[in-house]
Amino acid sequence: MHMMTIGEMEKLNIQSLIRAEEICAKKAQVYLSQTRDQAVQGLLQQTLDRGQRHISALNSILQEAGLTGGTGH
């Protein structure tokens, strides 16, 4: 497997993006638990699913670079 090399700034940017996606997911989860409108629930679930895919993709980039995934929380 080929190791990707990323600099410290790229690593920090990716970690920042992961944190932003995690915050978005938390908010969407709260809104999802509060709404009874099925159309809104569907949109919020799509948002959660898309955010999880983004987080997974960003973590994969960090892992390919030989770094630990996530934000260290």
mmCIF file as gemmi writes it, N, C-alpha and C atoms, coordinates in Angstrom:
data_model
loop_
_atom_site.group_PDB
_atom_site.id
_atom_site.type_symbol
_atom_site.label_atom_id
_atom_site.label_alt_id
_atom_site.label_comp_id
_atom_site.label_asym_id
_atom_site.label_entity_id
_atom_site.label_seq_id
_atom_site.pdbx_PDB_ins_code
_atom_site.Cartn_x
_atom_site.Cartn_y
_atom_site.Cartn_z
_atom_site.occupancy
_atom_site.B_iso_or_equiv
_atom_site.pdbx_formal_charge
_atom_site.auth_seq_id
_atom_site.auth_asym_id
_atom_site.pdbx_PDB_model_num
ATOM 1 N N . MET Axp A 1 ? 0.841 -1.184 0 1 0 ? 1 A 1
ATOM 2 C CA . MET Axp A 1 ? 0 0 0 1 0 ? 1 A 1
ATOM 3 C C . MET Axp A 1 ? 0.883 1.244 0 1 0 ? 1 A 1
ATOM 4 N N . HIS Axp A 2 ? 0.554 2.166 -0.861 1 0 ? 2 A 1
ATOM 5 C CA . HIS Axp A 2 ? 1.319 3.4 -0.991 1 0 ? 2 A 1
ATOM 6 C C . HIS Axp A 2 ? 0.894 4.395 0.087 1 0 ? 2 A 1
ATOM 7 N N . MET Axp A 3 ? 1.88 4.927 0.801 1 0 ? 3 A 1
ATOM 8 C CA . MET Axp A 3 ? 1.591 5.916 1.847 1 0 ? 3 A 1
ATOM 9 C C . MET Axp A 3 ? 1.487 7.305 1.225 1 0 ? 3 A 1
ATOM 10 N N . MET Axp A 4 ? 0.422 7.985 1.528 1 0 ? 4 A 1
ATOM 11 C CA . MET Axp A 4 ? 0.23 9.355 1.09 1 0 ? 4 A 1
ATOM 12 C C . MET Axp A 4 ? 0.955 10.267 2.081 1 0 ? 4 A 1
ATOM 13 N N . THR Axp A 5 ? 1.545 11.321 1.571 1 0 ? 5 A 1
ATOM 14 C CA . THR Axp A 5 ? 2.211 12.281 2.444 1 0 ? 5 A 1
ATOM 15 C C . THR Axp A 5 ? 1.401 13.573 2.462 1 0 ? 5 A 1
ATOM 16 N N . ILE Axp A 6 ? 1.067 14.017 3.659 1 0 ? 6 A 1
ATOM 17 C CA . ILE Axp A 6 ? 0.399 15.31 3.789 1 0 ? 6 A 1
ATOM 18 C C . ILE Axp A 6 ? 1.148 16.125 4.83 1 0 ? 6 A 1
ATOM 19 N N . GLY Axp A 7 ? 1.105 17.416 4.653 1 0 ? 7 A 1
ATOM 20 C CA . GLY Axp A 7 ? 1.779 18.312 5.577 1 0 ? 7 A 1
ATOM 21 C C . GLY Axp A 7 ? 0.94 18.582 6.814 1 0 ? 7 A 1
ATOM 22 N N . GLU Axp A 8 ? 1.548 19.264 7.746 1 0 ? 8 A 1
ATOM 23 C CA . GLU Axp A 8 ? 0.87 19.583 9.007 1 0 ? 8 A 1
ATOM 24 C C . GLU Axp A 8 ? -0.372 20.442 8.765 1 0 ? 8 A 1
ATOM 25 N N . MET Axp A 9 ? -0.284 21.394 7.835 1 0 ? 9 A 1
ATOM 26 C CA . MET Axp A 9 ? -1.431 22.267 7.556 1 0 ? 9 A 1
ATOM 27 C C . MET Axp A 9 ? -2.594 21.466 6.971 1 0 ? 9 A 1
ATOM 28 N N . GLU Axp A 10 ? -2.286 20.543 6.041 1 0 ? 10 A 1
ATOM 29 C CA . GLU Axp A 10 ? -3.352 19.706 5.487 1 0 ? 10 A 1
ATOM 30 C C . GLU Axp A 10 ? -3.985 18.844 6.572 1 0 ? 10 A 1
ATOM 31 N N . LYS Axp A 11 ? -3.148 18.289 7.453 1 0 ? 11 A 1
ATOM 32 C CA . LYS Axp A 11 ? -3.658 17.466 8.554 1 0 ? 11 A 1
ATOM 33 C C . LYS Axp A 11 ? -4.6 18.288 9.436 1 0 ? 11 A 1
ATOM 34 N N . LEU Axp A 12 ? -4.19 19.498 9.782 1 0 ? 12 A 1
ATOM 35 C CA . LEU Axp A 12 ? -5.026 20.358 10.621 1 0 ? 12 A 1
ATOM 36 C C . LEU Axp A 12 ? -6.33 20.723 9.919 1 0 ? 12 A 1
ATOM 37 N N . ASN Axp A 13 ? -6.255 20.981 8.616 1 0 ? 13 A 1
ATOM 38 C CA . ASN Axp A 13 ? -7.464 21.307 7.854 1 0 ? 13 A 1
ATOM 39 C C . ASN Axp A 13 ? -8.426 20.125 7.814 1 0 ? 13 A 1
ATOM 40 N N . ILE Axp A 14 ? -7.892 18.928 7.605 1 0 ? 14 A 1
ATOM 41 C CA . ILE Axp A 14 ? -8.738 17.735 7.578 1 0 ? 14 A 1
ATOM 42 C C . ILE Axp A 14 ? -9.381 17.515 8.942 1 0 ? 14 A 1
ATOM 43 N N . GLN Axp A 15 ? -8.611 17.671 10.003 1 0 ? 15 A 1
ATOM 44 C CA . GLN Axp A 15 ? -9.171 17.516 11.349 1 0 ? 15 A 1
ATOM 45 C C . GLN Axp A 15 ? -10.252 18.559 11.618 1 0 ? 15 A 1
ATOM 46 N N . SER Axp A 16 ? -10.058 19.765 11.118 1 0 ? 16 A 1
ATOM 47 C CA . SER Axp A 16 ? -11.064 20.814 11.273 1 0 ? 16 A 1
ATOM 48 C C . SER Axp A 16 ? -12.342 20.451 10.516 1 0 ? 16 A 1
ATOM 49 N N . LEU Axp A 17 ? -12.189 19.901 9.314 1 0 ? 17 A 1
ATOM 50 C CA . LEU Axp A 17 ? -13.35 19.471 8.539 1 0 ? 17 A 1
ATOM 51 C C . LEU Axp A 17 ? -14.099 18.347 9.249 1 0 ? 17 A 1
ATOM 52 N N . ILE Axp A 18 ? -13.357 17.426 9.853 1 0 ? 18 A 1
ATOM 53 C CA . ILE Axp A 18 ? -13.997 16.339 10.599 1 0 ? 18 A 1
ATOM 54 C C . ILE Axp A 18 ? -14.799 16.905 11.765 1 0 ? 18 A 1
ATOM 55 N N . ARG Axp A 19 ? -14.21 17.836 12.498 1 0 ? 19 A 1
ATOM 56 C CA . ARG Axp A 19 ? -14.933 18.454 13.621 1 0 ? 19 A 1
ATOM 57 C C . ARG Axp A 19 ? -16.202 19.156 13.135 1 0 ? 19 A 1
ATOM 58 N N . ALA Axp A 20 ? -16.111 19.86 12.019 1 0 ? 20 A 1
ATOM 59 C CA . ALA Axp A 20 ? -17.281 20.559 11.478 1 0 ? 20 A 1
ATOM 60 C C . ALA Axp A 20 ? -18.375 19.56 11.099 1 0 ? 20 A 1
ATOM 61 N N . GLU Axp A 21 ? -17.997 18.453 10.475 1 0 ? 21 A 1
ATOM 62 C CA . GLU Axp A 21 ? -18.978 17.422 10.116 1 0 ? 21 A 1
ATOM 63 C C . GLU Axp A 21 ? -19.604 16.808 11.363 1 0 ? 21 A 1
ATOM 64 N N . GLU Axp A 22 ? -18.794 16.594 12.405 1 0 ? 22 A 1
ATOM 65 C CA . GLU Axp A 22 ? -19.323 16.031 13.65 1 0 ? 22 A 1
ATOM 66 C C . GLU Axp A 22 ? -20.322 16.978 14.306 1 0 ? 22 A 1
ATOM 67 N N . ILE Axp A 23 ? -20.029 18.264 14.288 1 0 ? 23 A 1
ATOM 68 C CA . ILE Axp A 23 ? -20.951 19.262 14.853 1 0 ? 23 A 1
ATOM 69 C C . ILE Axp A 23 ? -22.249 19.288 14.056 1 0 ? 23 A 1
ATOM 70 N N . CYS Axp A 24 ? -22.131 19.269 12.743 1 0 ? 24 A 1
ATOM 71 C CA . CYS Axp A 24 ? -23.316 19.252 11.88 1 0 ? 24 A 1
ATOM 72 C C . CYS Axp A 24 ? -24.167 18.016 12.17 1 0 ? 24 A 1
ATOM 73 N N . ALA Axp A 25 ? -23.518 16.868 12.329 1 0 ? 25 A 1
ATOM 74 C CA . ALA Axp A 25 ? -24.243 15.624 12.606 1 0 ? 25 A 1
ATOM 75 C C . ALA Axp A 25 ? -24.966 15.698 13.946 1 0 ? 25 A 1
ATOM 76 N N . LYS Axp A 26 ? -24.317 16.26 14.949 1 0 ? 26 A 1
ATOM 77 C CA . LYS Axp A 26 ? -24.957 16.39 16.263 1 0 ? 26 A 1
ATOM 78 C C . LYS Axp A 26 ? -26.194 17.275 16.182 1 0 ? 26 A 1
ATOM 79 N N . LYS Axp A 27 ? -26.083 18.378 15.46 1 0 ? 27 A 1
ATOM 80 C CA . LYS Axp A 27 ? -27.23 19.276 15.314 1 0 ? 27 A 1
ATOM 81 C C . LYS Axp A 27 ? -28.355 18.598 14.548 1 0 ? 27 A 1
ATOM 82 N N . ALA Axp A 28 ? -28.012 17.92 13.456 1 0 ? 28 A 1
ATOM 83 C CA . ALA Axp A 28 ? -29.03 17.234 12.664 1 0 ? 28 A 1
ATOM 84 C C . ALA Axp A 28 ? -29.72 16.157 13.492 1 0 ? 28 A 1
ATOM 85 N N . GLN Axp A 29 ? -28.959 15.466 14.34 1 0 ? 29 A 1
ATOM 86 C CA . GLN Axp A 29 ? -29.543 14.431 15.198 1 0 ? 29 A 1
ATOM 87 C C . GLN Axp A 29 ? -30.538 15.037 16.189 1 0 ? 29 A 1
ATOM 88 N N . VAL Axp A 30 ? -30.194 16.192 16.751 1 0 ? 30 A 1
ATOM 89 C CA . VAL Axp A 30 ? -31.112 16.873 17.67 1 0 ? 30 A 1
ATOM 90 C C . VAL Axp A 30 ? -32.384 17.276 16.931 1 0 ? 30 A 1
ATOM 91 N N . TYR Axp A 31 ? -32.222 17.884 15.753 1 0 ? 31 A 1
ATOM 92 C CA . TYR Axp A 31 ? -33.394 18.3 14.988 1 0 ? 31 A 1
ATOM 93 C C . TYR Axp A 31 ? -34.24 17.093 14.59 1 0 ? 31 A 1
ATOM 94 N N . LEU Axp A 32 ? -33.569 15.996 14.215 1 0 ? 32 A 1
ATOM 95 C CA . LEU Axp A 32 ? -34.28 14.779 13.826 1 0 ? 32 A 1
ATOM 96 C C . LEU Axp A 32 ? -35.13 14.255 14.98 1 0 ? 32 A 1
ATOM 97 N N . SER Axp A 33 ? -34.602 14.335 16.178 1 0 ? 33 A 1
ATOM 98 C CA . SER Axp A 33 ? -35.344 13.838 17.344 1 0 ? 33 A 1
ATOM 99 C C . SER Axp A 33 ? -36.512 14.749 17.714 1 0 ? 33 A 1
ATOM 100 N N . GLN Axp A 34 ? -36.507 15.978 17.21 1 0 ? 34 A 1
ATOM 101 C CA . GLN Axp A 34 ? -37.54 16.94 17.589 1 0 ? 34 A 1
ATOM 102 C C . GLN Axp A 34 ? -38.656 17.098 16.563 1 0 ? 34 A 1
ATOM 103 N N . THR Axp A 35 ? -38.431 16.659 15.33 1 0 ? 35 A 1
ATOM 104 C CA . THR Axp A 35 ? -39.443 16.878 14.299 1 0 ? 35 A 1
ATOM 105 C C . THR Axp A 35 ? -40.305 15.637 14.098 1 0 ? 35 A 1
ATOM 106 N N . ARG Axp A 36 ? -41.549 15.887 13.718 1 0 ? 36 A 1
ATOM 107 C CA . ARG Axp A 36 ? -42.463 14.795 13.399 1 0 ? 36 A 1
ATOM 108 C C . ARG Axp A 36 ? -42.765 14.775 11.9 1 0 ? 36 A 1
ATOM 109 N N . ASP Axp A 37 ? -42.316 15.79 11.196 1 0 ? 37 A 1
ATOM 110 C CA . ASP Axp A 37 ? -42.543 15.892 9.754 1 0 ? 37 A 1
ATOM 111 C C . ASP Axp A 37 ? -41.647 14.883 9.027 1 0 ? 37 A 1
ATOM 112 N N . GLN Axp A 38 ? -42.28 13.946 8.317 1 0 ? 38 A 1
ATOM 113 C CA . GLN Axp A 38 ? -41.509 12.885 7.671 1 0 ? 38 A 1
ATOM 114 C C . GLN Axp A 38 ? -40.588 13.409 6.573 1 0 ? 38 A 1
ATOM 115 N N . ALA Axp A 39 ? -41.008 14.446 5.864 1 0 ? 39 A 1
ATOM 116 C CA . ALA Axp A 39 ? -40.155 15.013 4.819 1 0 ? 39 A 1
ATOM 117 C C . ALA Axp A 39 ? -38.893 15.614 5.434 1 0 ? 39 A 1
ATOM 118 N N . VAL Axp A 40 ? -39.068 16.331 6.524 1 0 ? 40 A 1
ATOM 119 C CA . VAL Axp A 40 ? -37.921 16.926 7.222 1 0 ? 40 A 1
ATOM 120 C C . VAL Axp A 40 ? -37.041 15.823 7.804 1 0 ? 40 A 1
ATOM 121 N N . GLN Axp A 41 ? -37.669 14.793 8.372 1 0 ? 41 A 1
ATOM 122 C CA . GLN Axp A 41 ? -36.896 13.67 8.904 1 0 ? 41 A 1
ATOM 123 C C . GLN Axp A 41 ? -36.044 13.029 7.808 1 0 ? 41 A 1
ATOM 124 N N . GLY Axp A 42 ? -36.622 12.879 6.63 1 0 ? 42 A 1
ATOM 125 C CA . GLY Axp A 42 ? -35.878 12.299 5.507 1 0 ? 42 A 1
ATOM 126 C C . GLY Axp A 42 ? -34.676 13.138 5.12 1 0 ? 42 A 1
ATOM 127 N N . LEU Axp A 43 ? -34.87 14.444 5.056 1 0 ? 43 A 1
ATOM 128 C CA . LEU Axp A 43 ? -33.756 15.342 4.721 1 0 ? 43 A 1
ATOM 129 C C . LEU Axp A 43 ? -32.667 15.314 5.786 1 0 ? 43 A 1
ATOM 130 N N . LEU Axp A 44 ? -33.08 15.298 7.032 1 0 ? 44 A 1
ATOM 131 C CA . LEU Axp A 44 ? -32.101 15.251 8.118 1 0 ? 44 A 1
ATOM 132 C C . LEU Axp A 44 ? -31.34 13.928 8.112 1 0 ? 44 A 1
ATOM 133 N N . GLN Axp A 45 ? -32.039 12.829 7.811 1 0 ? 45 A 1
ATOM 134 C CA . GLN Axp A 45 ? -31.359 11.533 7.741 1 0 ? 45 A 1
ATOM 135 C C . GLN Axp A 45 ? -30.36 11.518 6.592 1 0 ? 45 A 1
ATOM 136 N N . GLN Axp A 46 ? -30.724 12.116 5.458 1 0 ? 46 A 1
ATOM 137 C CA . GLN Axp A 46 ? -29.786 12.227 4.335 1 0 ? 46 A 1
ATOM 138 C C . GLN Axp A 46 ? -28.56 13.038 4.739 1 0 ? 46 A 1
ATOM 139 N N . THR Axp A 47 ? -28.79 14.11 5.485 1 0 ? 47 A 1
ATOM 140 C CA . THR Axp A 47 ? -27.69 14.941 5.973 1 0 ? 47 A 1
ATOM 141 C C . THR Axp A 47 ? -26.773 14.137 6.881 1 0 ? 47 A 1
ATOM 142 N N . LEU Axp A 48 ? -27.356 13.358 7.783 1 0 ? 48 A 1
ATOM 143 C CA . LEU Axp A 48 ? -26.561 12.518 8.681 1 0 ? 48 A 1
ATOM 144 C C . LEU Axp A 48 ? -25.75 11.487 7.898 1 0 ? 48 A 1
ATOM 145 N N . ASP Axp A 49 ? -26.39 10.838 6.925 1 0 ? 49 A 1
ATOM 146 C CA . ASP Axp A 49 ? -25.701 9.822 6.127 1 0 ? 49 A 1
ATOM 147 C C . ASP Axp A 49 ? -24.553 10.428 5.324 1 0 ? 49 A 1
ATOM 148 N N . ARG Axp A 50 ? -24.814 11.568 4.704 1 0 ? 50 A 1
ATOM 149 C CA . ARG Axp A 50 ? -23.784 12.239 3.909 1 0 ? 50 A 1
ATOM 150 C C . ARG Axp A 50 ? -22.624 12.679 4.798 1 0 ? 50 A 1
ATOM 151 N N . GLY Axp A 51 ? -22.946 13.218 5.958 1 0 ? 51 A 1
ATOM 152 C CA . GLY Axp A 51 ? -21.904 13.644 6.889 1 0 ? 51 A 1
ATOM 153 C C . GLY Axp A 51 ? -21.038 12.482 7.337 1 0 ? 51 A 1
ATOM 154 N N . GLN Axp A 52 ? -21.668 11.325 7.596 1 0 ? 52 A 1
ATOM 155 C CA . GLN Axp A 52 ? -20.899 10.147 8.011 1 0 ? 52 A 1
ATOM 156 C C . GLN Axp A 52 ? -19.966 9.687 6.894 1 0 ? 52 A 1
ATOM 157 N N . ARG Axp A 53 ? -20.445 9.757 5.653 1 0 ? 53 A 1
ATOM 158 C CA . ARG Axp A 53 ? -19.572 9.398 4.518 1 0 ? 53 A 1
ATOM 159 C C . ARG Axp A 53 ? -18.398 10.361 4.423 1 0 ? 53 A 1
ATOM 160 N N . HIS Axp A 54 ? -18.655 11.648 4.643 1 0 ? 54 A 1
ATOM 161 C CA . HIS Axp A 54 ? -17.571 12.639 4.611 1 0 ? 54 A 1
ATOM 162 C C . HIS Axp A 54 ? -16.548 12.359 5.71 1 0 ? 54 A 1
ATOM 163 N N . ILE Axp A 55 ? -17.036 12.091 6.92 1 0 ? 55 A 1
ATOM 164 C CA . ILE Axp A 55 ? -16.135 11.797 8.038 1 0 ? 55 A 1
ATOM 165 C C . ILE Axp A 55 ? -15.292 10.564 7.72 1 0 ? 55 A 1
ATOM 166 N N . SER Axp A 56 ? -15.92 9.532 7.181 1 0 ? 56 A 1
ATOM 167 C CA . SER Axp A 56 ? -15.186 8.312 6.835 1 0 ? 56 A 1
ATOM 168 C C . SER Axp A 56 ? -14.126 8.585 5.775 1 0 ? 56 A 1
ATOM 169 N N . ALA Axp A 57 ? -14.482 9.374 4.767 1 0 ? 57 A 1
ATOM 170 C CA . ALA Axp A 57 ? -13.525 9.693 3.706 1 0 ? 57 A 1
ATOM 171 C C . ALA Axp A 57 ? -12.347 10.497 4.251 1 0 ? 57 A 1
ATOM 172 N N . LEU Axp A 58 ? -12.633 11.46 5.107 1 0 ? 58 A 1
ATOM 173 C CA . LEU Axp A 58 ? -11.561 12.274 5.686 1 0 ? 58 A 1
ATOM 174 C C . LEU Axp A 58 ? -10.666 11.44 6.596 1 0 ? 58 A 1
ATOM 175 N N . ASN Axp A 59 ? -11.264 10.553 7.385 1 0 ? 59 A 1
ATOM 176 C CA . ASN Axp A 59 ? -10.469 9.664 8.23 1 0 ? 59 A 1
ATOM 177 C C . ASN Axp A 59 ? -9.602 8.739 7.382 1 0 ? 59 A 1
ATOM 178 N N . SER Axp A 60 ? -10.127 8.294 6.241 1 0 ? 60 A 1
ATOM 179 C CA . SER Axp A 60 ? -9.348 7.437 5.344 1 0 ? 60 A 1
ATOM 180 C C . SER Axp A 60 ? -8.12 8.167 4.819 1 0 ? 60 A 1
ATOM 181 N N . ILE Axp A 61 ? -8.285 9.438 4.507 1 0 ? 61 A 1
ATOM 182 C CA . ILE Axp A 61 ? -7.144 10.228 4.036 1 0 ? 61 A 1
ATOM 183 C C . ILE Axp A 61 ? -6.067 10.282 5.112 1 0 ? 61 A 1
ATOM 184 N N . LEU Axp A 62 ? -6.484 10.534 6.349 1 0 ? 62 A 1
ATOM 185 C CA . LEU Axp A 62 ? -5.511 10.577 7.448 1 0 ? 62 A 1
ATOM 186 C C . LEU Axp A 62 ? -4.837 9.22 7.636 1 0 ? 62 A 1
ATOM 187 N N . GLN Axp A 63 ? -5.603 8.153 7.542 1 0 ? 63 A 1
ATOM 188 C CA . GLN Axp A 63 ? -5.04 6.814 7.719 1 0 ? 63 A 1
ATOM 189 C C . GLN Axp A 63 ? -4.068 6.47 6.597 1 0 ? 63 A 1
ATOM 190 N N . GLU Axp A 64 ? -4.407 6.847 5.357 1 0 ? 64 A 1
ATOM 191 C CA . GLU Axp A 64 ? -3.51 6.595 4.232 1 0 ? 64 A 1
ATOM 192 C C . GLU Axp A 64 ? -2.197 7.344 4.394 1 0 ? 64 A 1
ATOM 193 N N . ALA Axp A 65 ? -2.248 8.461 5.106 1 0 ? 65 A 1
ATOM 194 C CA . ALA Axp A 65 ? -1.038 9.247 5.347 1 0 ? 65 A 1
ATOM 195 C C . ALA Axp A 65 ? -0.288 8.738 6.577 1 0 ? 65 A 1
ATOM 196 N N . GLY Axp A 66 ? -0.812 7.668 7.185 1 0 ? 66 A 1
ATOM 197 C CA . GLY Axp A 66 ? -0.15 7.098 8.35 1 0 ? 66 A 1
ATOM 198 C C . GLY Axp A 66 ? -0.44 7.837 9.636 1 0 ? 66 A 1
ATOM 199 N N . LEU Axp A 67 ? -1.492 8.619 9.644 1 0 ? 67 A 1
ATOM 200 C CA . LEU Axp A 67 ? -1.88 9.388 10.828 1 0 ? 67 A 1
ATOM 201 C C . LEU Axp A 67 ? -3.124 8.767 11.431 1 0 ? 67 A 1
ATOM 202 N N . THR Axp A 68 ? -3.358 9.049 12.695 1 0 ? 68 A 1
ATOM 203 C CA . THR Axp A 68 ? -4.575 8.54 13.315 1 0 ? 68 A 1
ATOM 204 C C . THR Axp A 68 ? -5.755 9.348 12.818 1 0 ? 68 A 1
ATOM 205 N N . GLY Axp A 69 ? -6.889 8.689 12.681 1 0 ? 69 A 1
ATOM 206 C CA . GLY Axp A 69 ? -8.091 9.367 12.23 1 0 ? 69 A 1
ATOM 207 C C . GLY Axp A 69 ? -8.725 10.168 13.333 1 0 ? 69 A 1
ATOM 208 N N . GLY Axp A 70 ? -9.707 10.958 12.962 1 0 ? 70 A 1
ATOM 209 C CA . GLY Axp A 70 ? -10.489 11.693 13.953 1 0 ? 70 A 1
ATOM 210 C C . GLY Axp A 70 ? -9.808 12.949 14.441 1 0 ? 70 A 1
ATOM 211 N N . THR Axp A 71 ? -10.397 13.477 15.49 1 0 ? 71 A 1
ATOM 212 C CA . THR Axp A 71 ? -9.971 14.777 15.996 1 0 ? 71 A 1
ATOM 213 C C . THR Axp A 71 ? -9.248 14.68 17.315 1 0 ? 71 A 1
ATOM 214 N N . GLY Axp A 72 ? -9.062 13.466 17.792 1 0 ? 72 A 1
ATOM 215 C CA . GLY Axp A 72 ? -8.371 13.309 19.06 1 0 ? 72 A 1
ATOM 216 C C . GLY Axp A 72 ? -9.248 13.488 20.256 1 0 ? 72 A 1
ATOM 217 N N . HIS Axp A 73 ? -10.579 13.498 20.069 1 0 ? 73 A 1
ATOM 218 C CA . HIS Axp A 73 ? -11.526 13.657 21.181 1 0 ? 73 A 1
ATOM 219 C C . HIS Axp A 73 ? -11.893 12.316 21.717 1 0 ? 73 A 1
